[in-house]
Amino acid sequence: MTLYEQWLQKADDIGLSVVENVPFESHAKGLICGNCIGLNQNIETTAEKACVLAEEVIHSQINVGNIFDQRVSGNTWQERKTRKVLHKHLANVRTIAYFLKSGCKNSNEIADKMGITEELLLEAINGYKEEYGIFIPLEDDVLFFEPTLYLQSQVID
């Protein structure tokens, strides 16, 4: 089951219907209204579709009201909160570390293995840098975000 299919199932499980290929008048890639999520017809890849759908499902669970106008500070706060939860679901630090250990050499390879866009992965990494600094210690490793994304083992023999 692809990541997109998993999020379709999650949407269905919580009573949301998903309509694909909607010709939006705006540049939005996804919108939720009531219990219906619309996905823009201009979404090009399954990875992008999975990211957009996941974000809209998360919006349905944690946001209140119409947050479309991002000039309103409360709406901006709700959007940032949603993006942070999205990062934890789709691009968490342990999964990033796992794929680095598995031989992925760059963010494009990691995003591809995760089934997400590289744009979302890089956004998540920037968010983790803001939250943790330039690195985060994990069980037996340290995940560095700068100067480049890499994993250093802490295991001492």
Phi and psi in radians as a Rosetta constraint file:
Dihedral C 1 N 2 CA 2 C 2 CIRCULARHARMONIC -1.255 0.35
Dihedral N 2 CA 2 C 2 N 3 CIRCULARHARMONIC 2.873 0.35
Dihedral C 2 N 3 CA 3 C 3 CIRCULARHARMONIC -1.033 0.35
Dihedral N 3 CA 3 C 3 N 4 CIRCULARHARMONIC -0.715 0.35
Dihedral C 3 N 4 CA 4 C 4 CIRCULARHARMONIC -1.052 0.35
Dihedral N 4 CA 4 C 4 N 5 CIRCULARHARMONIC -0.793 0.35
Dihedral C 4 N 5 CA 5 C 5 CIRCULARHARMONIC -1.107 0.35
Dihedral N 5 CA 5 C 5 N 6 CIRCULARHARMONIC -0.629 0.35
Dihedral C 5 N 6 CA 6 C 6 CIRCULARHARMONIC -1.093 0.35
Dihedral N 6 CA 6 C 6 N 7 CIRCULARHARMONIC -0.739 0.35
Dihedral C 6 N 7 CA 7 C 7 CIRCULARHARMONIC -1.279 0.35
Dihedral N 7 CA 7 C 7 N 8 CIRCULARHARMONIC -0.532 0.35
Dihedral C 7 N 8 CA 8 C 8 CIRCULARHARMONIC -1.064 0.35
Dihedral N 8 CA 8 C 8 N 9 CIRCULARHARMONIC -0.737 0.35
Dihedral C 8 N 9 CA 9 C 9 CIRCULARHARMONIC -1.133 0.35
Dihedral N 9 CA 9 C 9 N 10 CIRCULARHARMONIC -0.743 0.35
Dihedral C 9 N 10 CA 10 C 10 CIRCULARHARMONIC -1.076 0.35
Dihedral N 10 CA 10 C 10 N 11 CIRCULARHARMONIC -0.738 0.35
Dihedral C 10 N 11 CA 11 C 11 CIRCULARHARMONIC -1.049 0.35
Dihedral N 11 CA 11 C 11 N 12 CIRCULARHARMONIC -0.828 0.35
Dihedral C 11 N 12 CA 12 C 12 CIRCULARHARMONIC -1.080 0.35
Dihedral N 12 CA 12 C 12 N 13 CIRCULARHARMONIC -0.726 0.35
Dihedral C 12 N 13 CA 13 C 13 CIRCULARHARMONIC -1.045 0.35
Dihedral N 13 CA 13 C 13 N 14 CIRCULARHARMONIC -0.535 0.35
Dihedral C 13 N 14 CA 14 C 14 CIRCULARHARMONIC -1.794 0.35
Dihedral N 14 CA 14 C 14 N 15 CIRCULARHARMONIC 0.212 0.35
Dihedral C 14 N 15 CA 15 C 15 CIRCULARHARMONIC 1.498 0.35
Dihedral N 15 CA 15 C 15 N 16 CIRCULARHARMONIC 0.400 0.35
Dihedral C 15 N 16 CA 16 C 16 CIRCULARHARMONIC -1.772 0.35
Dihedral N 16 CA 16 C 16 N 17 CIRCULARHARMONIC 2.432 0.35
Dihedral C 16 N 17 CA 17 C 17 CIRCULARHARMONIC -1.777 0.35
Dihedral N 17 CA 17 C 17 N 18 CIRCULARHARMONIC 2.620 0.35
Dihedral C 17 N 18 CA 18 C 18 CIRCULARHARMONIC -2.125 0.35
Dihedral N 18 CA 18 C 18 N 19 CIRCULARHARMONIC 2.230 0.35
Dihedral C 18 N 19 CA 19 C 19 CIRCULARHARMONIC -1.992 0.35
Dihedral N 19 CA 19 C 19 N 20 CIRCULARHARMONIC 2.126 0.35
Dihedral C 19 N 20 CA 20 C 20 CIRCULARHARMONIC -1.647 0.35
Dihedral N 20 CA 20 C 20 N 21 CIRCULARHARMONIC 2.834 0.35
Dihedral C 20 N 21 CA 21 C 21 CIRCULARHARMONIC 1.017 0.35
Dihedral N 21 CA 21 C 21 N 22 CIRCULARHARMONIC 0.747 0.35
Dihedral C 21 N 22 CA 22 C 22 CIRCULARHARMONIC -1.453 0.35
Dihedral N 22 CA 22 C 22 N 23 CIRCULARHARMONIC 2.285 0.35
Dihedral C 22 N 23 CA 23 C 23 CIRCULARHARMONIC -1.436 0.35
Dihedral N 23 CA 23 C 23 N 24 CIRCULARHARMONIC 1.417 0.35
Dihedral C 23 N 24 CA 24 C 24 CIRCULARHARMONIC -1.133 0.35
Dihedral N 24 CA 24 C 24 N 25 CIRCULARHARMONIC 2.549 0.35
Dihedral C 24 N 25 CA 25 C 25 CIRCULARHARMONIC -1.443 0.35
Dihedral N 25 CA 25 C 25 N 26 CIRCULARHARMONIC -0.419 0.35
Dihedral C 25 N 26 CA 26 C 26 CIRCULARHARMONIC -1.609 0.35
Dihedral N 26 CA 26 C 26 N 27 CIRCULARHARMONIC 3.119 0.35
Dihedral C 26 N 27 CA 27 C 27 CIRCULARHARMONIC -1.541 0.35
Dihedral N 27 CA 27 C 27 N 28 CIRCULARHARMONIC 0.049 0.35
Dihedral C 27 N 28 CA 28 C 28 CIRCULARHARMONIC -1.063 0.35
Dihedral N 28 CA 28 C 28 N 29 CIRCULARHARMONIC 2.507 0.35
Dihedral C 28 N 29 CA 29 C 29 CIRCULARHARMONIC -1.613 0.35
Dihedral N 29 CA 29 C 29 N 30 CIRCULARHARMONIC -0.409 0.35
Dihedral C 29 N 30 CA 30 C 30 CIRCULARHARMONIC -2.684 0.35
Dihedral N 30 CA 30 C 30 N 31 CIRCULARHARMONIC 2.584 0.35
Dihedral C 30 N 31 CA 31 C 31 CIRCULARHARMONIC -2.489 0.35
Dihedral N 31 CA 31 C 31 N 32 CIRCULARHARMONIC 2.586 0.35
Dihedral C 31 N 32 CA 32 C 32 CIRCULARHARMONIC -2.110 0.35
Dihedral N 32 CA 32 C 32 N 33 CIRCULARHARMONIC 2.368 0.35
Dihedral C 32 N 33 CA 33 C 33 CIRCULARHARMONIC -2.398 0.35
Dihedral N 33 CA 33 C 33 N 34 CIRCULARHARMONIC 1.981 0.35
Dihedral C 33 N 34 CA 34 C 34 CIRCULARHARMONIC 1.110 0.35
Dihedral N 34 CA 34 C 34 N 35 CIRCULARHARMONIC -2.158 0.35
Dihedral C 34 N 35 CA 35 C 35 CIRCULARHARMONIC -1.819 0.35
Dihedral N 35 CA 35 C 35 N 36 CIRCULARHARMONIC 0.400 0.35
Dihedral C 35 N 36 CA 36 C 36 CIRCULARHARMONIC -2.180 0.35
Dihedral N 36 CA 36 C 36 N 37 CIRCULARHARMONIC 2.265 0.35
Dihedral C 36 N 37 CA 37 C 37 CIRCULARHARMONIC -1.866 0.35
Dihedral N 37 CA 37 C 37 N 38 CIRCULARHARMONIC 2.246 0.35
Dihedral C 37 N 38 CA 38 C 38 CIRCULARHARMONIC -1.883 0.35
Dihedral N 38 CA 38 C 38 N 39 CIRCULARHARMONIC 2.362 0.35
Dihedral C 38 N 39 CA 39 C 39 CIRCULARHARMONIC -1.970 0.35
Dihedral N 39 CA 39 C 39 N 40 CIRCULARHARMONIC 2.262 0.35
Dihedral C 39 N 40 CA 40 C 40 CIRCULARHARMONIC -1.061 0.35
Dihedral N 40 CA 40 C 40 N 41 CIRCULARHARMONIC 2.483 0.35
Dihedral C 40 N 41 CA 41 C 41 CIRCULARHARMONIC -1.171 0.35
Dihedral N 41 CA 41 C 41 N 42 CIRCULARHARMONIC -0.271 0.35
Dihedral C 41 N 42 CA 42 C 42 CIRCULARHARMONIC -1.529 0.35
Dihedral N 42 CA 42 C 42 N 43 CIRCULARHARMONIC 0.050 0.35
Dihedral C 42 N 43 CA 43 C 43 CIRCULARHARMONIC -1.225 0.35
Dihedral N 43 CA 43 C 43 N 44 CIRCULARHARMONIC 2.196 0.35
Dihedral C 43 N 44 CA 44 C 44 CIRCULARHARMONIC -1.656 0.35
Dihedral N 44 CA 44 C 44 N 45 CIRCULARHARMONIC -0.525 0.35
Dihedral C 44 N 45 CA 45 C 45 CIRCULARHARMONIC -2.177 0.35
Dihedral N 45 CA 45 C 45 N 46 CIRCULARHARMONIC 2.785 0.35
Dihedral C 45 N 46 CA 46 C 46 CIRCULARHARMONIC -1.131 0.35
Dihedral N 46 CA 46 C 46 N 47 CIRCULARHARMONIC -0.635 0.35
Dihedral C 46 N 47 CA 47 C 47 CIRCULARHARMONIC -1.070 0.35
Dihedral N 47 CA 47 C 47 N 48 CIRCULARHARMONIC -0.796 0.35
Dihedral C 47 N 48 CA 48 C 48 CIRCULARHARMONIC -1.139 0.35
Dihedral N 48 CA 48 C 48 N 49 CIRCULARHARMONIC -0.704 0.35
Dihedral C 48 N 49 CA 49 C 49 CIRCULARHARMONIC -1.078 0.35
Dihedral N 49 CA 49 C 49 N 50 CIRCULARHARMONIC -0.715 0.35
Dihedral C 49 N 50 CA 50 C 50 CIRCULARHARMONIC -1.103 0.35
Dihedral N 50 CA 50 C 50 N 51 CIRCULARHARMONIC -0.752 0.35
Dihedral C 50 N 51 CA 51 C 51 CIRCULARHARMONIC -1.120 0.35
Dihedral N 51 CA 51 C 51 N 52 CIRCULARHARMONIC -0.784 0.35
Dihedral C 51 N 52 CA 52 C 52 CIRCULARHARMONIC -1.135 0.35
Dihedral N 52 CA 52 C 52 N 53 CIRCULARHARMONIC -0.807 0.35
Dihedral C 52 N 53 CA 53 C 53 CIRCULARHARMONIC -1.084 0.35
Dihedral N 53 CA 53 C 53 N 54 CIRCULARHARMONIC -0.789 0.35
Dihedral C 53 N 54 CA 54 C 54 CIRCULARHARMONIC -1.021 0.35
Dihedral N 54 CA 54 C 54 N 55 CIRCULARHARMONIC -0.762 0.35
Dihedral C 54 N 55 CA 55 C 55 CIRCULARHARMONIC -1.070 0.35
Dihedral N 55 CA 55 C 55 N 56 CIRCULARHARMONIC -0.756 0.35
Dihedral C 55 N 56 CA 56 C 56 CIRCULARHARMONIC -1.185 0.35
Dihedral N 56 CA 56 C 56 N 57 CIRCULARHARMONIC -0.663 0.35
Dihedral C 56 N 57 CA 57 C 57 CIRCULARHARMONIC -1.090 0.35
Dihedral N 57 CA 57 C 57 N 58 CIRCULARHARMONIC -0.759 0.35
Dihedral C 57 N 58 CA 58 C 58 CIRCULARHARMONIC -1.126 0.35
Dihedral N 58 CA 58 C 58 N 59 CIRCULARHARMONIC -0.732 0.35
Dihedral C 58 N 59 CA 59 C 59 CIRCULARHARMONIC -0.937 0.35
Dihedral N 59 CA 59 C 59 N 60 CIRCULARHARMONIC -0.745 0.35
Dihedral C 59 N 60 CA 60 C 60 CIRCULARHARMONIC -1.091 0.35
Dihedral N 60 CA 60 C 60 N 61 CIRCULARHARMONIC -0.445 0.35
Dihedral C 60 N 61 CA 61 C 61 CIRCULARHARMONIC -1.636 0.35
Dihedral N 61 CA 61 C 61 N 62 CIRCULARHARMONIC -0.459 0.35
Dihedral C 61 N 62 CA 62 C 62 CIRCULARHARMONIC -2.148 0.35
Dihedral N 62 CA 62 C 62 N 63 CIRCULARHARMONIC -0.174 0.35
Dihedral C 62 N 63 CA 63 C 63 CIRCULARHARMONIC -1.780 0.35
Dihedral N 63 CA 63 C 63 N 64 CIRCULARHARMONIC 2.750 0.35
Dihedral C 63 N 64 CA 64 C 64 CIRCULARHARMONIC -2.190 0.35
Dihedral N 64 CA 64 C 64 N 65 CIRCULARHARMONIC 2.225 0.35
Dihedral C 64 N 65 CA 65 C 65 CIRCULARHARMONIC 1.338 0.35
Dihedral N 65 CA 65 C 65 N 66 CIRCULARHARMONIC -2.953 0.35
Dihedral C 65 N 66 CA 66 C 66 CIRCULARHARMONIC -1.525 0.35
Dihedral N 66 CA 66 C 66 N 67 CIRCULARHARMONIC 2.018 0.35
Dihedral C 66 N 67 CA 67 C 67 CIRCULARHARMONIC -1.928 0.35
Dihedral N 67 CA 67 C 67 N 68 CIRCULARHARMONIC 0.338 0.35
Dihedral C 67 N 68 CA 68 C 68 CIRCULARHARMONIC -1.054 0.35
Dihedral N 68 CA 68 C 68 N 69 CIRCULARHARMONIC -0.689 0.35
Dihedral C 68 N 69 CA 69 C 69 CIRCULARHARMONIC -1.403 0.35
Dihedral N 69 CA 69 C 69 N 70 CIRCULARHARMONIC 1.773 0.35
Dihedral C 69 N 70 CA 70 C 70 CIRCULARHARMONIC -1.398 0.35
Dihedral N 70 CA 70 C 70 N 71 CIRCULARHARMONIC 0.046 0.35
Dihedral C 70 N 71 CA 71 C 71 CIRCULARHARMONIC -1.375 0.35
Dihedral N 71 CA 71 C 71 N 72 CIRCULARHARMONIC -0.261 0.35
Dihedral C 71 N 72 CA 72 C 72 CIRCULARHARMONIC -1.524 0.35
Dihedral N 72 CA 72 C 72 N 73 CIRCULARHARMONIC 2.181 0.35
Dihedral C 72 N 73 CA 73 C 73 CIRCULARHARMONIC -1.058 0.35
Dihedral N 73 CA 73 C 73 N 74 CIRCULARHARMONIC -0.673 0.35
Dihedral C 73 N 74 CA 74 C 74 CIRCULARHARMONIC -1.111 0.35
Dihedral N 74 CA 74 C 74 N 75 CIRCULARHARMONIC -0.597 0.35
Dihedral C 74 N 75 CA 75 C 75 CIRCULARHARMONIC -1.204 0.35
Dihedral N 75 CA 75 C 75 N 76 CIRCULARHARMONIC -0.702 0.35
Dihedral C 75 N 76 CA 76 C 76 CIRCULARHARMONIC -1.086 0.35
Dihedral N 76 CA 76 C 76 N 77 CIRCULARHARMONIC -0.733 0.35
Dihedral C 76 N 77 CA 77 C 77 CIRCULARHARMONIC -1.080 0.35
Dihedral N 77 CA 77 C 77 N 78 CIRCULARHARMONIC -0.771 0.35
Dihedral C 77 N 78 CA 78 C 78 CIRCULARHARMONIC -1.126 0.35
Dihedral N 78 CA 78 C 78 N 79 CIRCULARHARMONIC -0.672 0.35
Dihedral C 78 N 79 CA 79 C 79 CIRCULARHARMONIC -1.136 0.35
Dihedral N 79 CA 79 C 79 N 80 CIRCULARHARMONIC -0.759 0.35
Dihedral C 79 N 80 CA 80 C 80 CIRCULARHARMONIC -1.095 0.35
Dihedral N 80 CA 80 C 80 N 81 CIRCULARHARMONIC -0.712 0.35
Dihedral C 80 N 81 CA 81 C 81 CIRCULARHARMONIC -1.078 0.35
Dihedral N 81 CA 81 C 81 N 82 CIRCULARHARMONIC -0.771 0.35
Dihedral C 81 N 82 CA 82 C 82 CIRCULARHARMONIC -1.071 0.35
Dihedral N 82 CA 82 C 82 N 83 CIRCULARHARMONIC -0.795 0.35
Dihedral C 82 N 83 CA 83 C 83 CIRCULARHARMONIC -1.076 0.35
Dihedral N 83 CA 83 C 83 N 84 CIRCULARHARMONIC -0.687 0.35
Dihedral C 83 N 84 CA 84 C 84 CIRCULARHARMONIC -1.108 0.35
Dihedral N 84 CA 84 C 84 N 85 CIRCULARHARMONIC -0.764 0.35
Dihedral C 84 N 85 CA 85 C 85 CIRCULARHARMONIC -1.131 0.35
Dihedral N 85 CA 85 C 85 N 86 CIRCULARHARMONIC -0.712 0.35
Dihedral C 85 N 86 CA 86 C 86 CIRCULARHARMONIC -1.014 0.35
Dihedral N 86 CA 86 C 86 N 87 CIRCULARHARMONIC -0.788 0.35
Dihedral C 86 N 87 CA 87 C 87 CIRCULARHARMONIC -1.048 0.35
Dihedral N 87 CA 87 C 87 N 88 CIRCULARHARMONIC -0.747 0.35
Dihedral C 87 N 88 CA 88 C 88 CIRCULARHARMONIC -1.142 0.35
Dihedral N 88 CA 88 C 88 N 89 CIRCULARHARMONIC -0.569 0.35
Dihedral C 88 N 89 CA 89 C 89 CIRCULARHARMONIC -1.374 0.35
Dihedral N 89 CA 89 C 89 N 90 CIRCULARHARMONIC -0.761 0.35
Dihedral C 89 N 90 CA 90 C 90 CIRCULARHARMONIC -1.763 0.35
Dihedral N 90 CA 90 C 90 N 91 CIRCULARHARMONIC -0.399 0.35
Dihedral C 90 N 91 CA 91 C 91 CIRCULARHARMONIC -2.506 0.35
Dihedral N 91 CA 91 C 91 N 92 CIRCULARHARMONIC 0.913 0.35
Dihedral C 91 N 92 CA 92 C 92 CIRCULARHARMONIC -1.295 0.35
Dihedral N 92 CA 92 C 92 N 93 CIRCULARHARMONIC 2.787 0.35
Dihedral C 92 N 93 CA 93 C 93 CIRCULARHARMONIC -1.098 0.35
Dihedral N 93 CA 93 C 93 N 94 CIRCULARHARMONIC -0.608 0.35
Dihedral C 93 N 94 CA 94 C 94 CIRCULARHARMONIC -1.190 0.35
Dihedral N 94 CA 94 C 94 N 95 CIRCULARHARMONIC -0.630 0.35
Dihedral C 94 N 95 CA 95 C 95 CIRCULARHARMONIC -1.213 0.35
Dihedral N 95 CA 95 C 95 N 96 CIRCULARHARMONIC -0.702 0.35
Dihedral C 95 N 96 CA 96 C 96 CIRCULARHARMONIC -1.031 0.35
Dihedral N 96 CA 96 C 96 N 97 CIRCULARHARMONIC -0.827 0.35
Dihedral C 96 N 97 CA 97 C 97 CIRCULARHARMONIC -1.062 0.35
Dihedral N 97 CA 97 C 97 N 98 CIRCULARHARMONIC -0.730 0.35
Dihedral C 97 N 98 CA 98 C 98 CIRCULARHARMONIC -1.005 0.35
Dihedral N 98 CA 98 C 98 N 99 CIRCULARHARMONIC -0.812 0.35
Dihedral C 98 N 99 CA 99 C 99 CIRCULARHARMONIC -1.262 0.35
Dihedral N 99 CA 99 C 99 N 100 CIRCULARHARMONIC -0.532 0.35
Dihedral C 99 N 100 CA 100 C 100 CIRCULARHARMONIC -1.133 0.35
Dihedral N 100 CA 100 C 100 N 101 CIRCULARHARMONIC -0.751 0.35
Dihedral C 100 N 101 CA 101 C 101 CIRCULARHARMONIC -1.109 0.35
Dihedral N 101 CA 101 C 101 N 102 CIRCULARHARMONIC -0.544 0.35
Dihedral C 101 N 102 CA 102 C 102 CIRCULARHARMONIC -1.371 0.35
Dihedral N 102 CA 102 C 102 N 103 CIRCULARHARMONIC -0.037 0.35
Dihedral C 102 N 103 CA 103 C 103 CIRCULARHARMONIC 1.910 0.35
Dihedral N 103 CA 103 C 103 N 104 CIRCULARHARMONIC -0.006 0.35
Dihedral C 103 N 104 CA 104 C 104 CIRCULARHARMONIC -1.118 0.35
Dihedral N 104 CA 104 C 104 N 105 CIRCULARHARMONIC 2.396 0.35
Dihedral C 104 N 105 CA 105 C 105 CIRCULARHARMONIC -1.773 0.35
Dihedral N 105 CA 105 C 105 N 106 CIRCULARHARMONIC -0.317 0.35
Dihedral C 105 N 106 CA 106 C 106 CIRCULARHARMONIC -2.684 0.35
Dihedral N 106 CA 106 C 106 N 107 CIRCULARHARMONIC 3.035 0.35
Dihedral C 106 N 107 CA 107 C 107 CIRCULARHARMONIC -1.117 0.35
Dihedral N 107 CA 107 C 107 N 108 CIRCULARHARMONIC -0.564 0.35
Dihedral C 107 N 108 CA 108 C 108 CIRCULARHARMONIC -1.118 0.35
Dihedral N 108 CA 108 C 108 N 109 CIRCULARHARMONIC -0.771 0.35
Dihedral C 108 N 109 CA 109 C 109 CIRCULARHARMONIC -1.150 0.35
Dihedral N 109 CA 109 C 109 N 110 CIRCULARHARMONIC -0.708 0.35
Dihedral C 109 N 110 CA 110 C 110 CIRCULARHARMONIC -1.109 0.35
Dihedral N 110 CA 110 C 110 N 111 CIRCULARHARMONIC -0.851 0.35
Dihedral C 110 N 111 CA 111 C 111 CIRCULARHARMONIC -1.033 0.35
Dihedral N 111 CA 111 C 111 N 112 CIRCULARHARMONIC -0.729 0.35
Dihedral C 111 N 112 CA 112 C 112 CIRCULARHARMONIC -1.065 0.35
Dihedral N 112 CA 112 C 112 N 113 CIRCULARHARMONIC -0.789 0.35
Dihedral C 112 N 113 CA 113 C 113 CIRCULARHARMONIC -1.138 0.35
Dihedral N 113 CA 113 C 113 N 114 CIRCULARHARMONIC -0.601 0.35
Dihedral C 113 N 114 CA 114 C 114 CIRCULARHARMONIC -1.328 0.35
Dihedral N 114 CA 114 C 114 N 115 CIRCULARHARMONIC -0.363 0.35
Dihedral C 114 N 115 CA 115 C 115 CIRCULARHARMONIC 1.430 0.35
Dihedral N 115 CA 115 C 115 N 116 CIRCULARHARMONIC 0.413 0.35
Dihedral C 115 N 116 CA 116 C 116 CIRCULARHARMONIC -2.122 0.35
Dihedral N 116 CA 116 C 116 N 117 CIRCULARHARMONIC 3.032 0.35
Dihedral C 116 N 117 CA 117 C 117 CIRCULARHARMONIC -1.398 0.35
Dihedral N 117 CA 117 C 117 N 118 CIRCULARHARMONIC 2.627 0.35
Dihedral C 117 N 118 CA 118 C 118 CIRCULARHARMONIC -1.101 0.35
Dihedral N 118 CA 118 C 118 N 119 CIRCULARHARMONIC -0.598 0.35
Dihedral C 118 N 119 CA 119 C 119 CIRCULARHARMONIC -1.008 0.35
Dihedral N 119 CA 119 C 119 N 120 CIRCULARHARMONIC -0.796 0.35
Dihedral C 119 N 120 CA 120 C 120 CIRCULARHARMONIC -1.160 0.35
Dihedral N 120 CA 120 C 120 N 121 CIRCULARHARMONIC -0.724 0.35
Dihedral C 120 N 121 CA 121 C 121 CIRCULARHARMONIC -1.048 0.35
Dihedral N 121 CA 121 C 121 N 122 CIRCULARHARMONIC -0.813 0.35
Dihedral C 121 N 122 CA 122 C 122 CIRCULARHARMONIC -1.138 0.35
Dihedral N 122 CA 122 C 122 N 123 CIRCULARHARMONIC -0.647 0.35
Dihedral C 122 N 123 CA 123 C 123 CIRCULARHARMONIC -1.095 0.35
Dihedral N 123 CA 123 C 123 N 124 CIRCULARHARMONIC -0.750 0.35
Dihedral C 123 N 124 CA 124 C 124 CIRCULARHARMONIC -1.094 0.35
Dihedral N 124 CA 124 C 124 N 125 CIRCULARHARMONIC -0.778 0.35
Dihedral C 124 N 125 CA 125 C 125 CIRCULARHARMONIC -1.055 0.35
Dihedral N 125 CA 125 C 125 N 126 CIRCULARHARMONIC -0.747 0.35
Dihedral C 125 N 126 CA 126 C 126 CIRCULARHARMONIC -1.092 0.35
Dihedral N 126 CA 126 C 126 N 127 CIRCULARHARMONIC -0.675 0.35
Dihedral C 126 N 127 CA 127 C 127 CIRCULARHARMONIC -1.130 0.35
Dihedral N 127 CA 127 C 127 N 128 CIRCULARHARMONIC -0.692 0.35
Dihedral C 127 N 128 CA 128 C 128 CIRCULARHARMONIC -1.171 0.35
Dihedral N 128 CA 128 C 128 N 129 CIRCULARHARMONIC -0.629 0.35
Dihedral C 128 N 129 CA 129 C 129 CIRCULARHARMONIC -1.077 0.35
Dihedral N 129 CA 129 C 129 N 130 CIRCULARHARMONIC -0.726 0.35
Dihedral C 129 N 130 CA 130 C 130 CIRCULARHARMONIC -1.118 0.35
Dihedral N 130 CA 130 C 130 N 131 CIRCULARHARMONIC -0.678 0.35
Dihedral C 130 N 131 CA 131 C 131 CIRCULARHARMONIC -1.392 0.35
Dihedral N 131 CA 131 C 131 N 132 CIRCULARHARMONIC -0.735 0.35
Dihedral C 131 N 132 CA 132 C 132 CIRCULARHARMONIC -1.934 0.35
Dihedral N 132 CA 132 C 132 N 133 CIRCULARHARMONIC -0.267 0.35
Dihedral C 132 N 133 CA 133 C 133 CIRCULARHARMONIC 1.695 0.35
Dihedral N 133 CA 133 C 133 N 134 CIRCULARHARMONIC -2.725 0.35
Dihedral C 133 N 134 CA 134 C 134 CIRCULARHARMONIC -1.442 0.35
Dihedral N 134 CA 134 C 134 N 135 CIRCULARHARMONIC -0.098 0.35
Dihedral C 134 N 135 CA 135 C 135 CIRCULARHARMONIC -2.674 0.35
Dihedral N 135 CA 135 C 135 N 136 CIRCULARHARMONIC 2.857 0.35
Dihedral C 135 N 136 CA 136 C 136 CIRCULARHARMONIC -2.419 0.35
Dihedral N 136 CA 136 C 136 N 137 CIRCULARHARMONIC 2.206 0.35
Dihedral C 136 N 137 CA 137 C 137 CIRCULARHARMONIC -1.285 0.35
Dihedral N 137 CA 137 C 137 N 138 CIRCULARHARMONIC 2.378 0.35
Dihedral C 137 N 138 CA 138 C 138 CIRCULARHARMONIC -2.004 0.35
Dihedral N 138 CA 138 C 138 N 139 CIRCULARHARMONIC -2.961 0.35
Dihedral C 138 N 139 CA 139 C 139 CIRCULARHARMONIC -0.883 0.35
Dihedral N 139 CA 139 C 139 N 140 CIRCULARHARMONIC -1.225 0.35
Dihedral C 139 N 140 CA 140 C 140 CIRCULARHARMONIC -1.959 0.35
Dihedral N 140 CA 140 C 140 N 141 CIRCULARHARMONIC 0.189 0.35
Dihedral C 140 N 141 CA 141 C 141 CIRCULARHARMONIC -2.455 0.35
Dihedral N 141 CA 141 C 141 N 142 CIRCULARHARMONIC 2.923 0.35
Dihedral C 141 N 142 CA 142 C 142 CIRCULARHARMONIC -2.156 0.35
Dihedral N 142 CA 142 C 142 N 143 CIRCULARHARMONIC 2.183 0.35
Dihedral C 142 N 143 CA 143 C 143 CIRCULARHARMONIC -1.646 0.35
Dihedral N 143 CA 143 C 143 N 144 CIRCULARHARMONIC 2.036 0.35
Dihedral C 143 N 144 CA 144 C 144 CIRCULARHARMONIC -1.702 0.35
Dihedral N 144 CA 144 C 144 N 145 CIRCULARHARMONIC 2.425 0.35
Dihedral C 144 N 145 CA 145 C 145 CIRCULARHARMONIC -1.759 0.35
Dihedral N 145 CA 145 C 145 N 146 CIRCULARHARMONIC -0.336 0.35
Dihedral C 145 N 146 CA 146 C 146 CIRCULARHARMONIC -2.424 0.35
Dihedral N 146 CA 146 C 146 N 147 CIRCULARHARMONIC 2.648 0.35
Dihedral C 146 N 147 CA 147 C 147 CIRCULARHARMONIC -1.265 0.35
Dihedral N 147 CA 147 C 147 N 148 CIRCULARHARMONIC -0.305 0.35
Dihedral C 147 N 148 CA 148 C 148 CIRCULARHARMONIC -2.519 0.35
Dihedral N 148 CA 148 C 148 N 149 CIRCULARHARMONIC 2.912 0.35
Dihedral C 148 N 149 CA 149 C 149 CIRCULARHARMONIC -1.292 0.35
Dihedral N 149 CA 149 C 149 N 150 CIRCULARHARMONIC 2.060 0.35
Dihedral C 149 N 150 CA 150 C 150 CIRCULARHARMONIC -2.728 0.35
Dihedral N 150 CA 150 C 150 N 151 CIRCULARHARMONIC 2.868 0.35
Dihedral C 150 N 151 CA 151 C 151 CIRCULARHARMONIC -2.066 0.35
Dihedral N 151 CA 151 C 151 N 152 CIRCULARHARMONIC 2.288 0.35
Dihedral C 151 N 152 CA 152 C 152 CIRCULARHARMONIC -2.071 0.35
Dihedral N 152 CA 152 C 152 N 153 CIRCULARHARMONIC 2.260 0.35
Dihedral C 152 N 153 CA 153 C 153 CIRCULARHARMONIC -1.313 0.35
Dihedral N 153 CA 153 C 153 N 154 CIRCULARHARMONIC 2.451 0.35
Dihedral C 153 N 154 CA 154 C 154 CIRCULARHARMONIC -1.835 0.35
Dihedral N 154 CA 154 C 154 N 155 CIRCULARHARMONIC 0.037 0.35
Dihedral C 154 N 155 CA 155 C 155 CIRCULARHARMONIC -1.200 0.35
Dihedral N 155 CA 155 C 155 N 156 CIRCULARHARMONIC 2.232 0.35
Dihedral C 155 N 156 CA 156 C 156 CIRCULARHARMONIC -1.960 0.35
Dihedral N 156 CA 156 C 156 N 157 CIRCULARHARMONIC 2.144 0.35
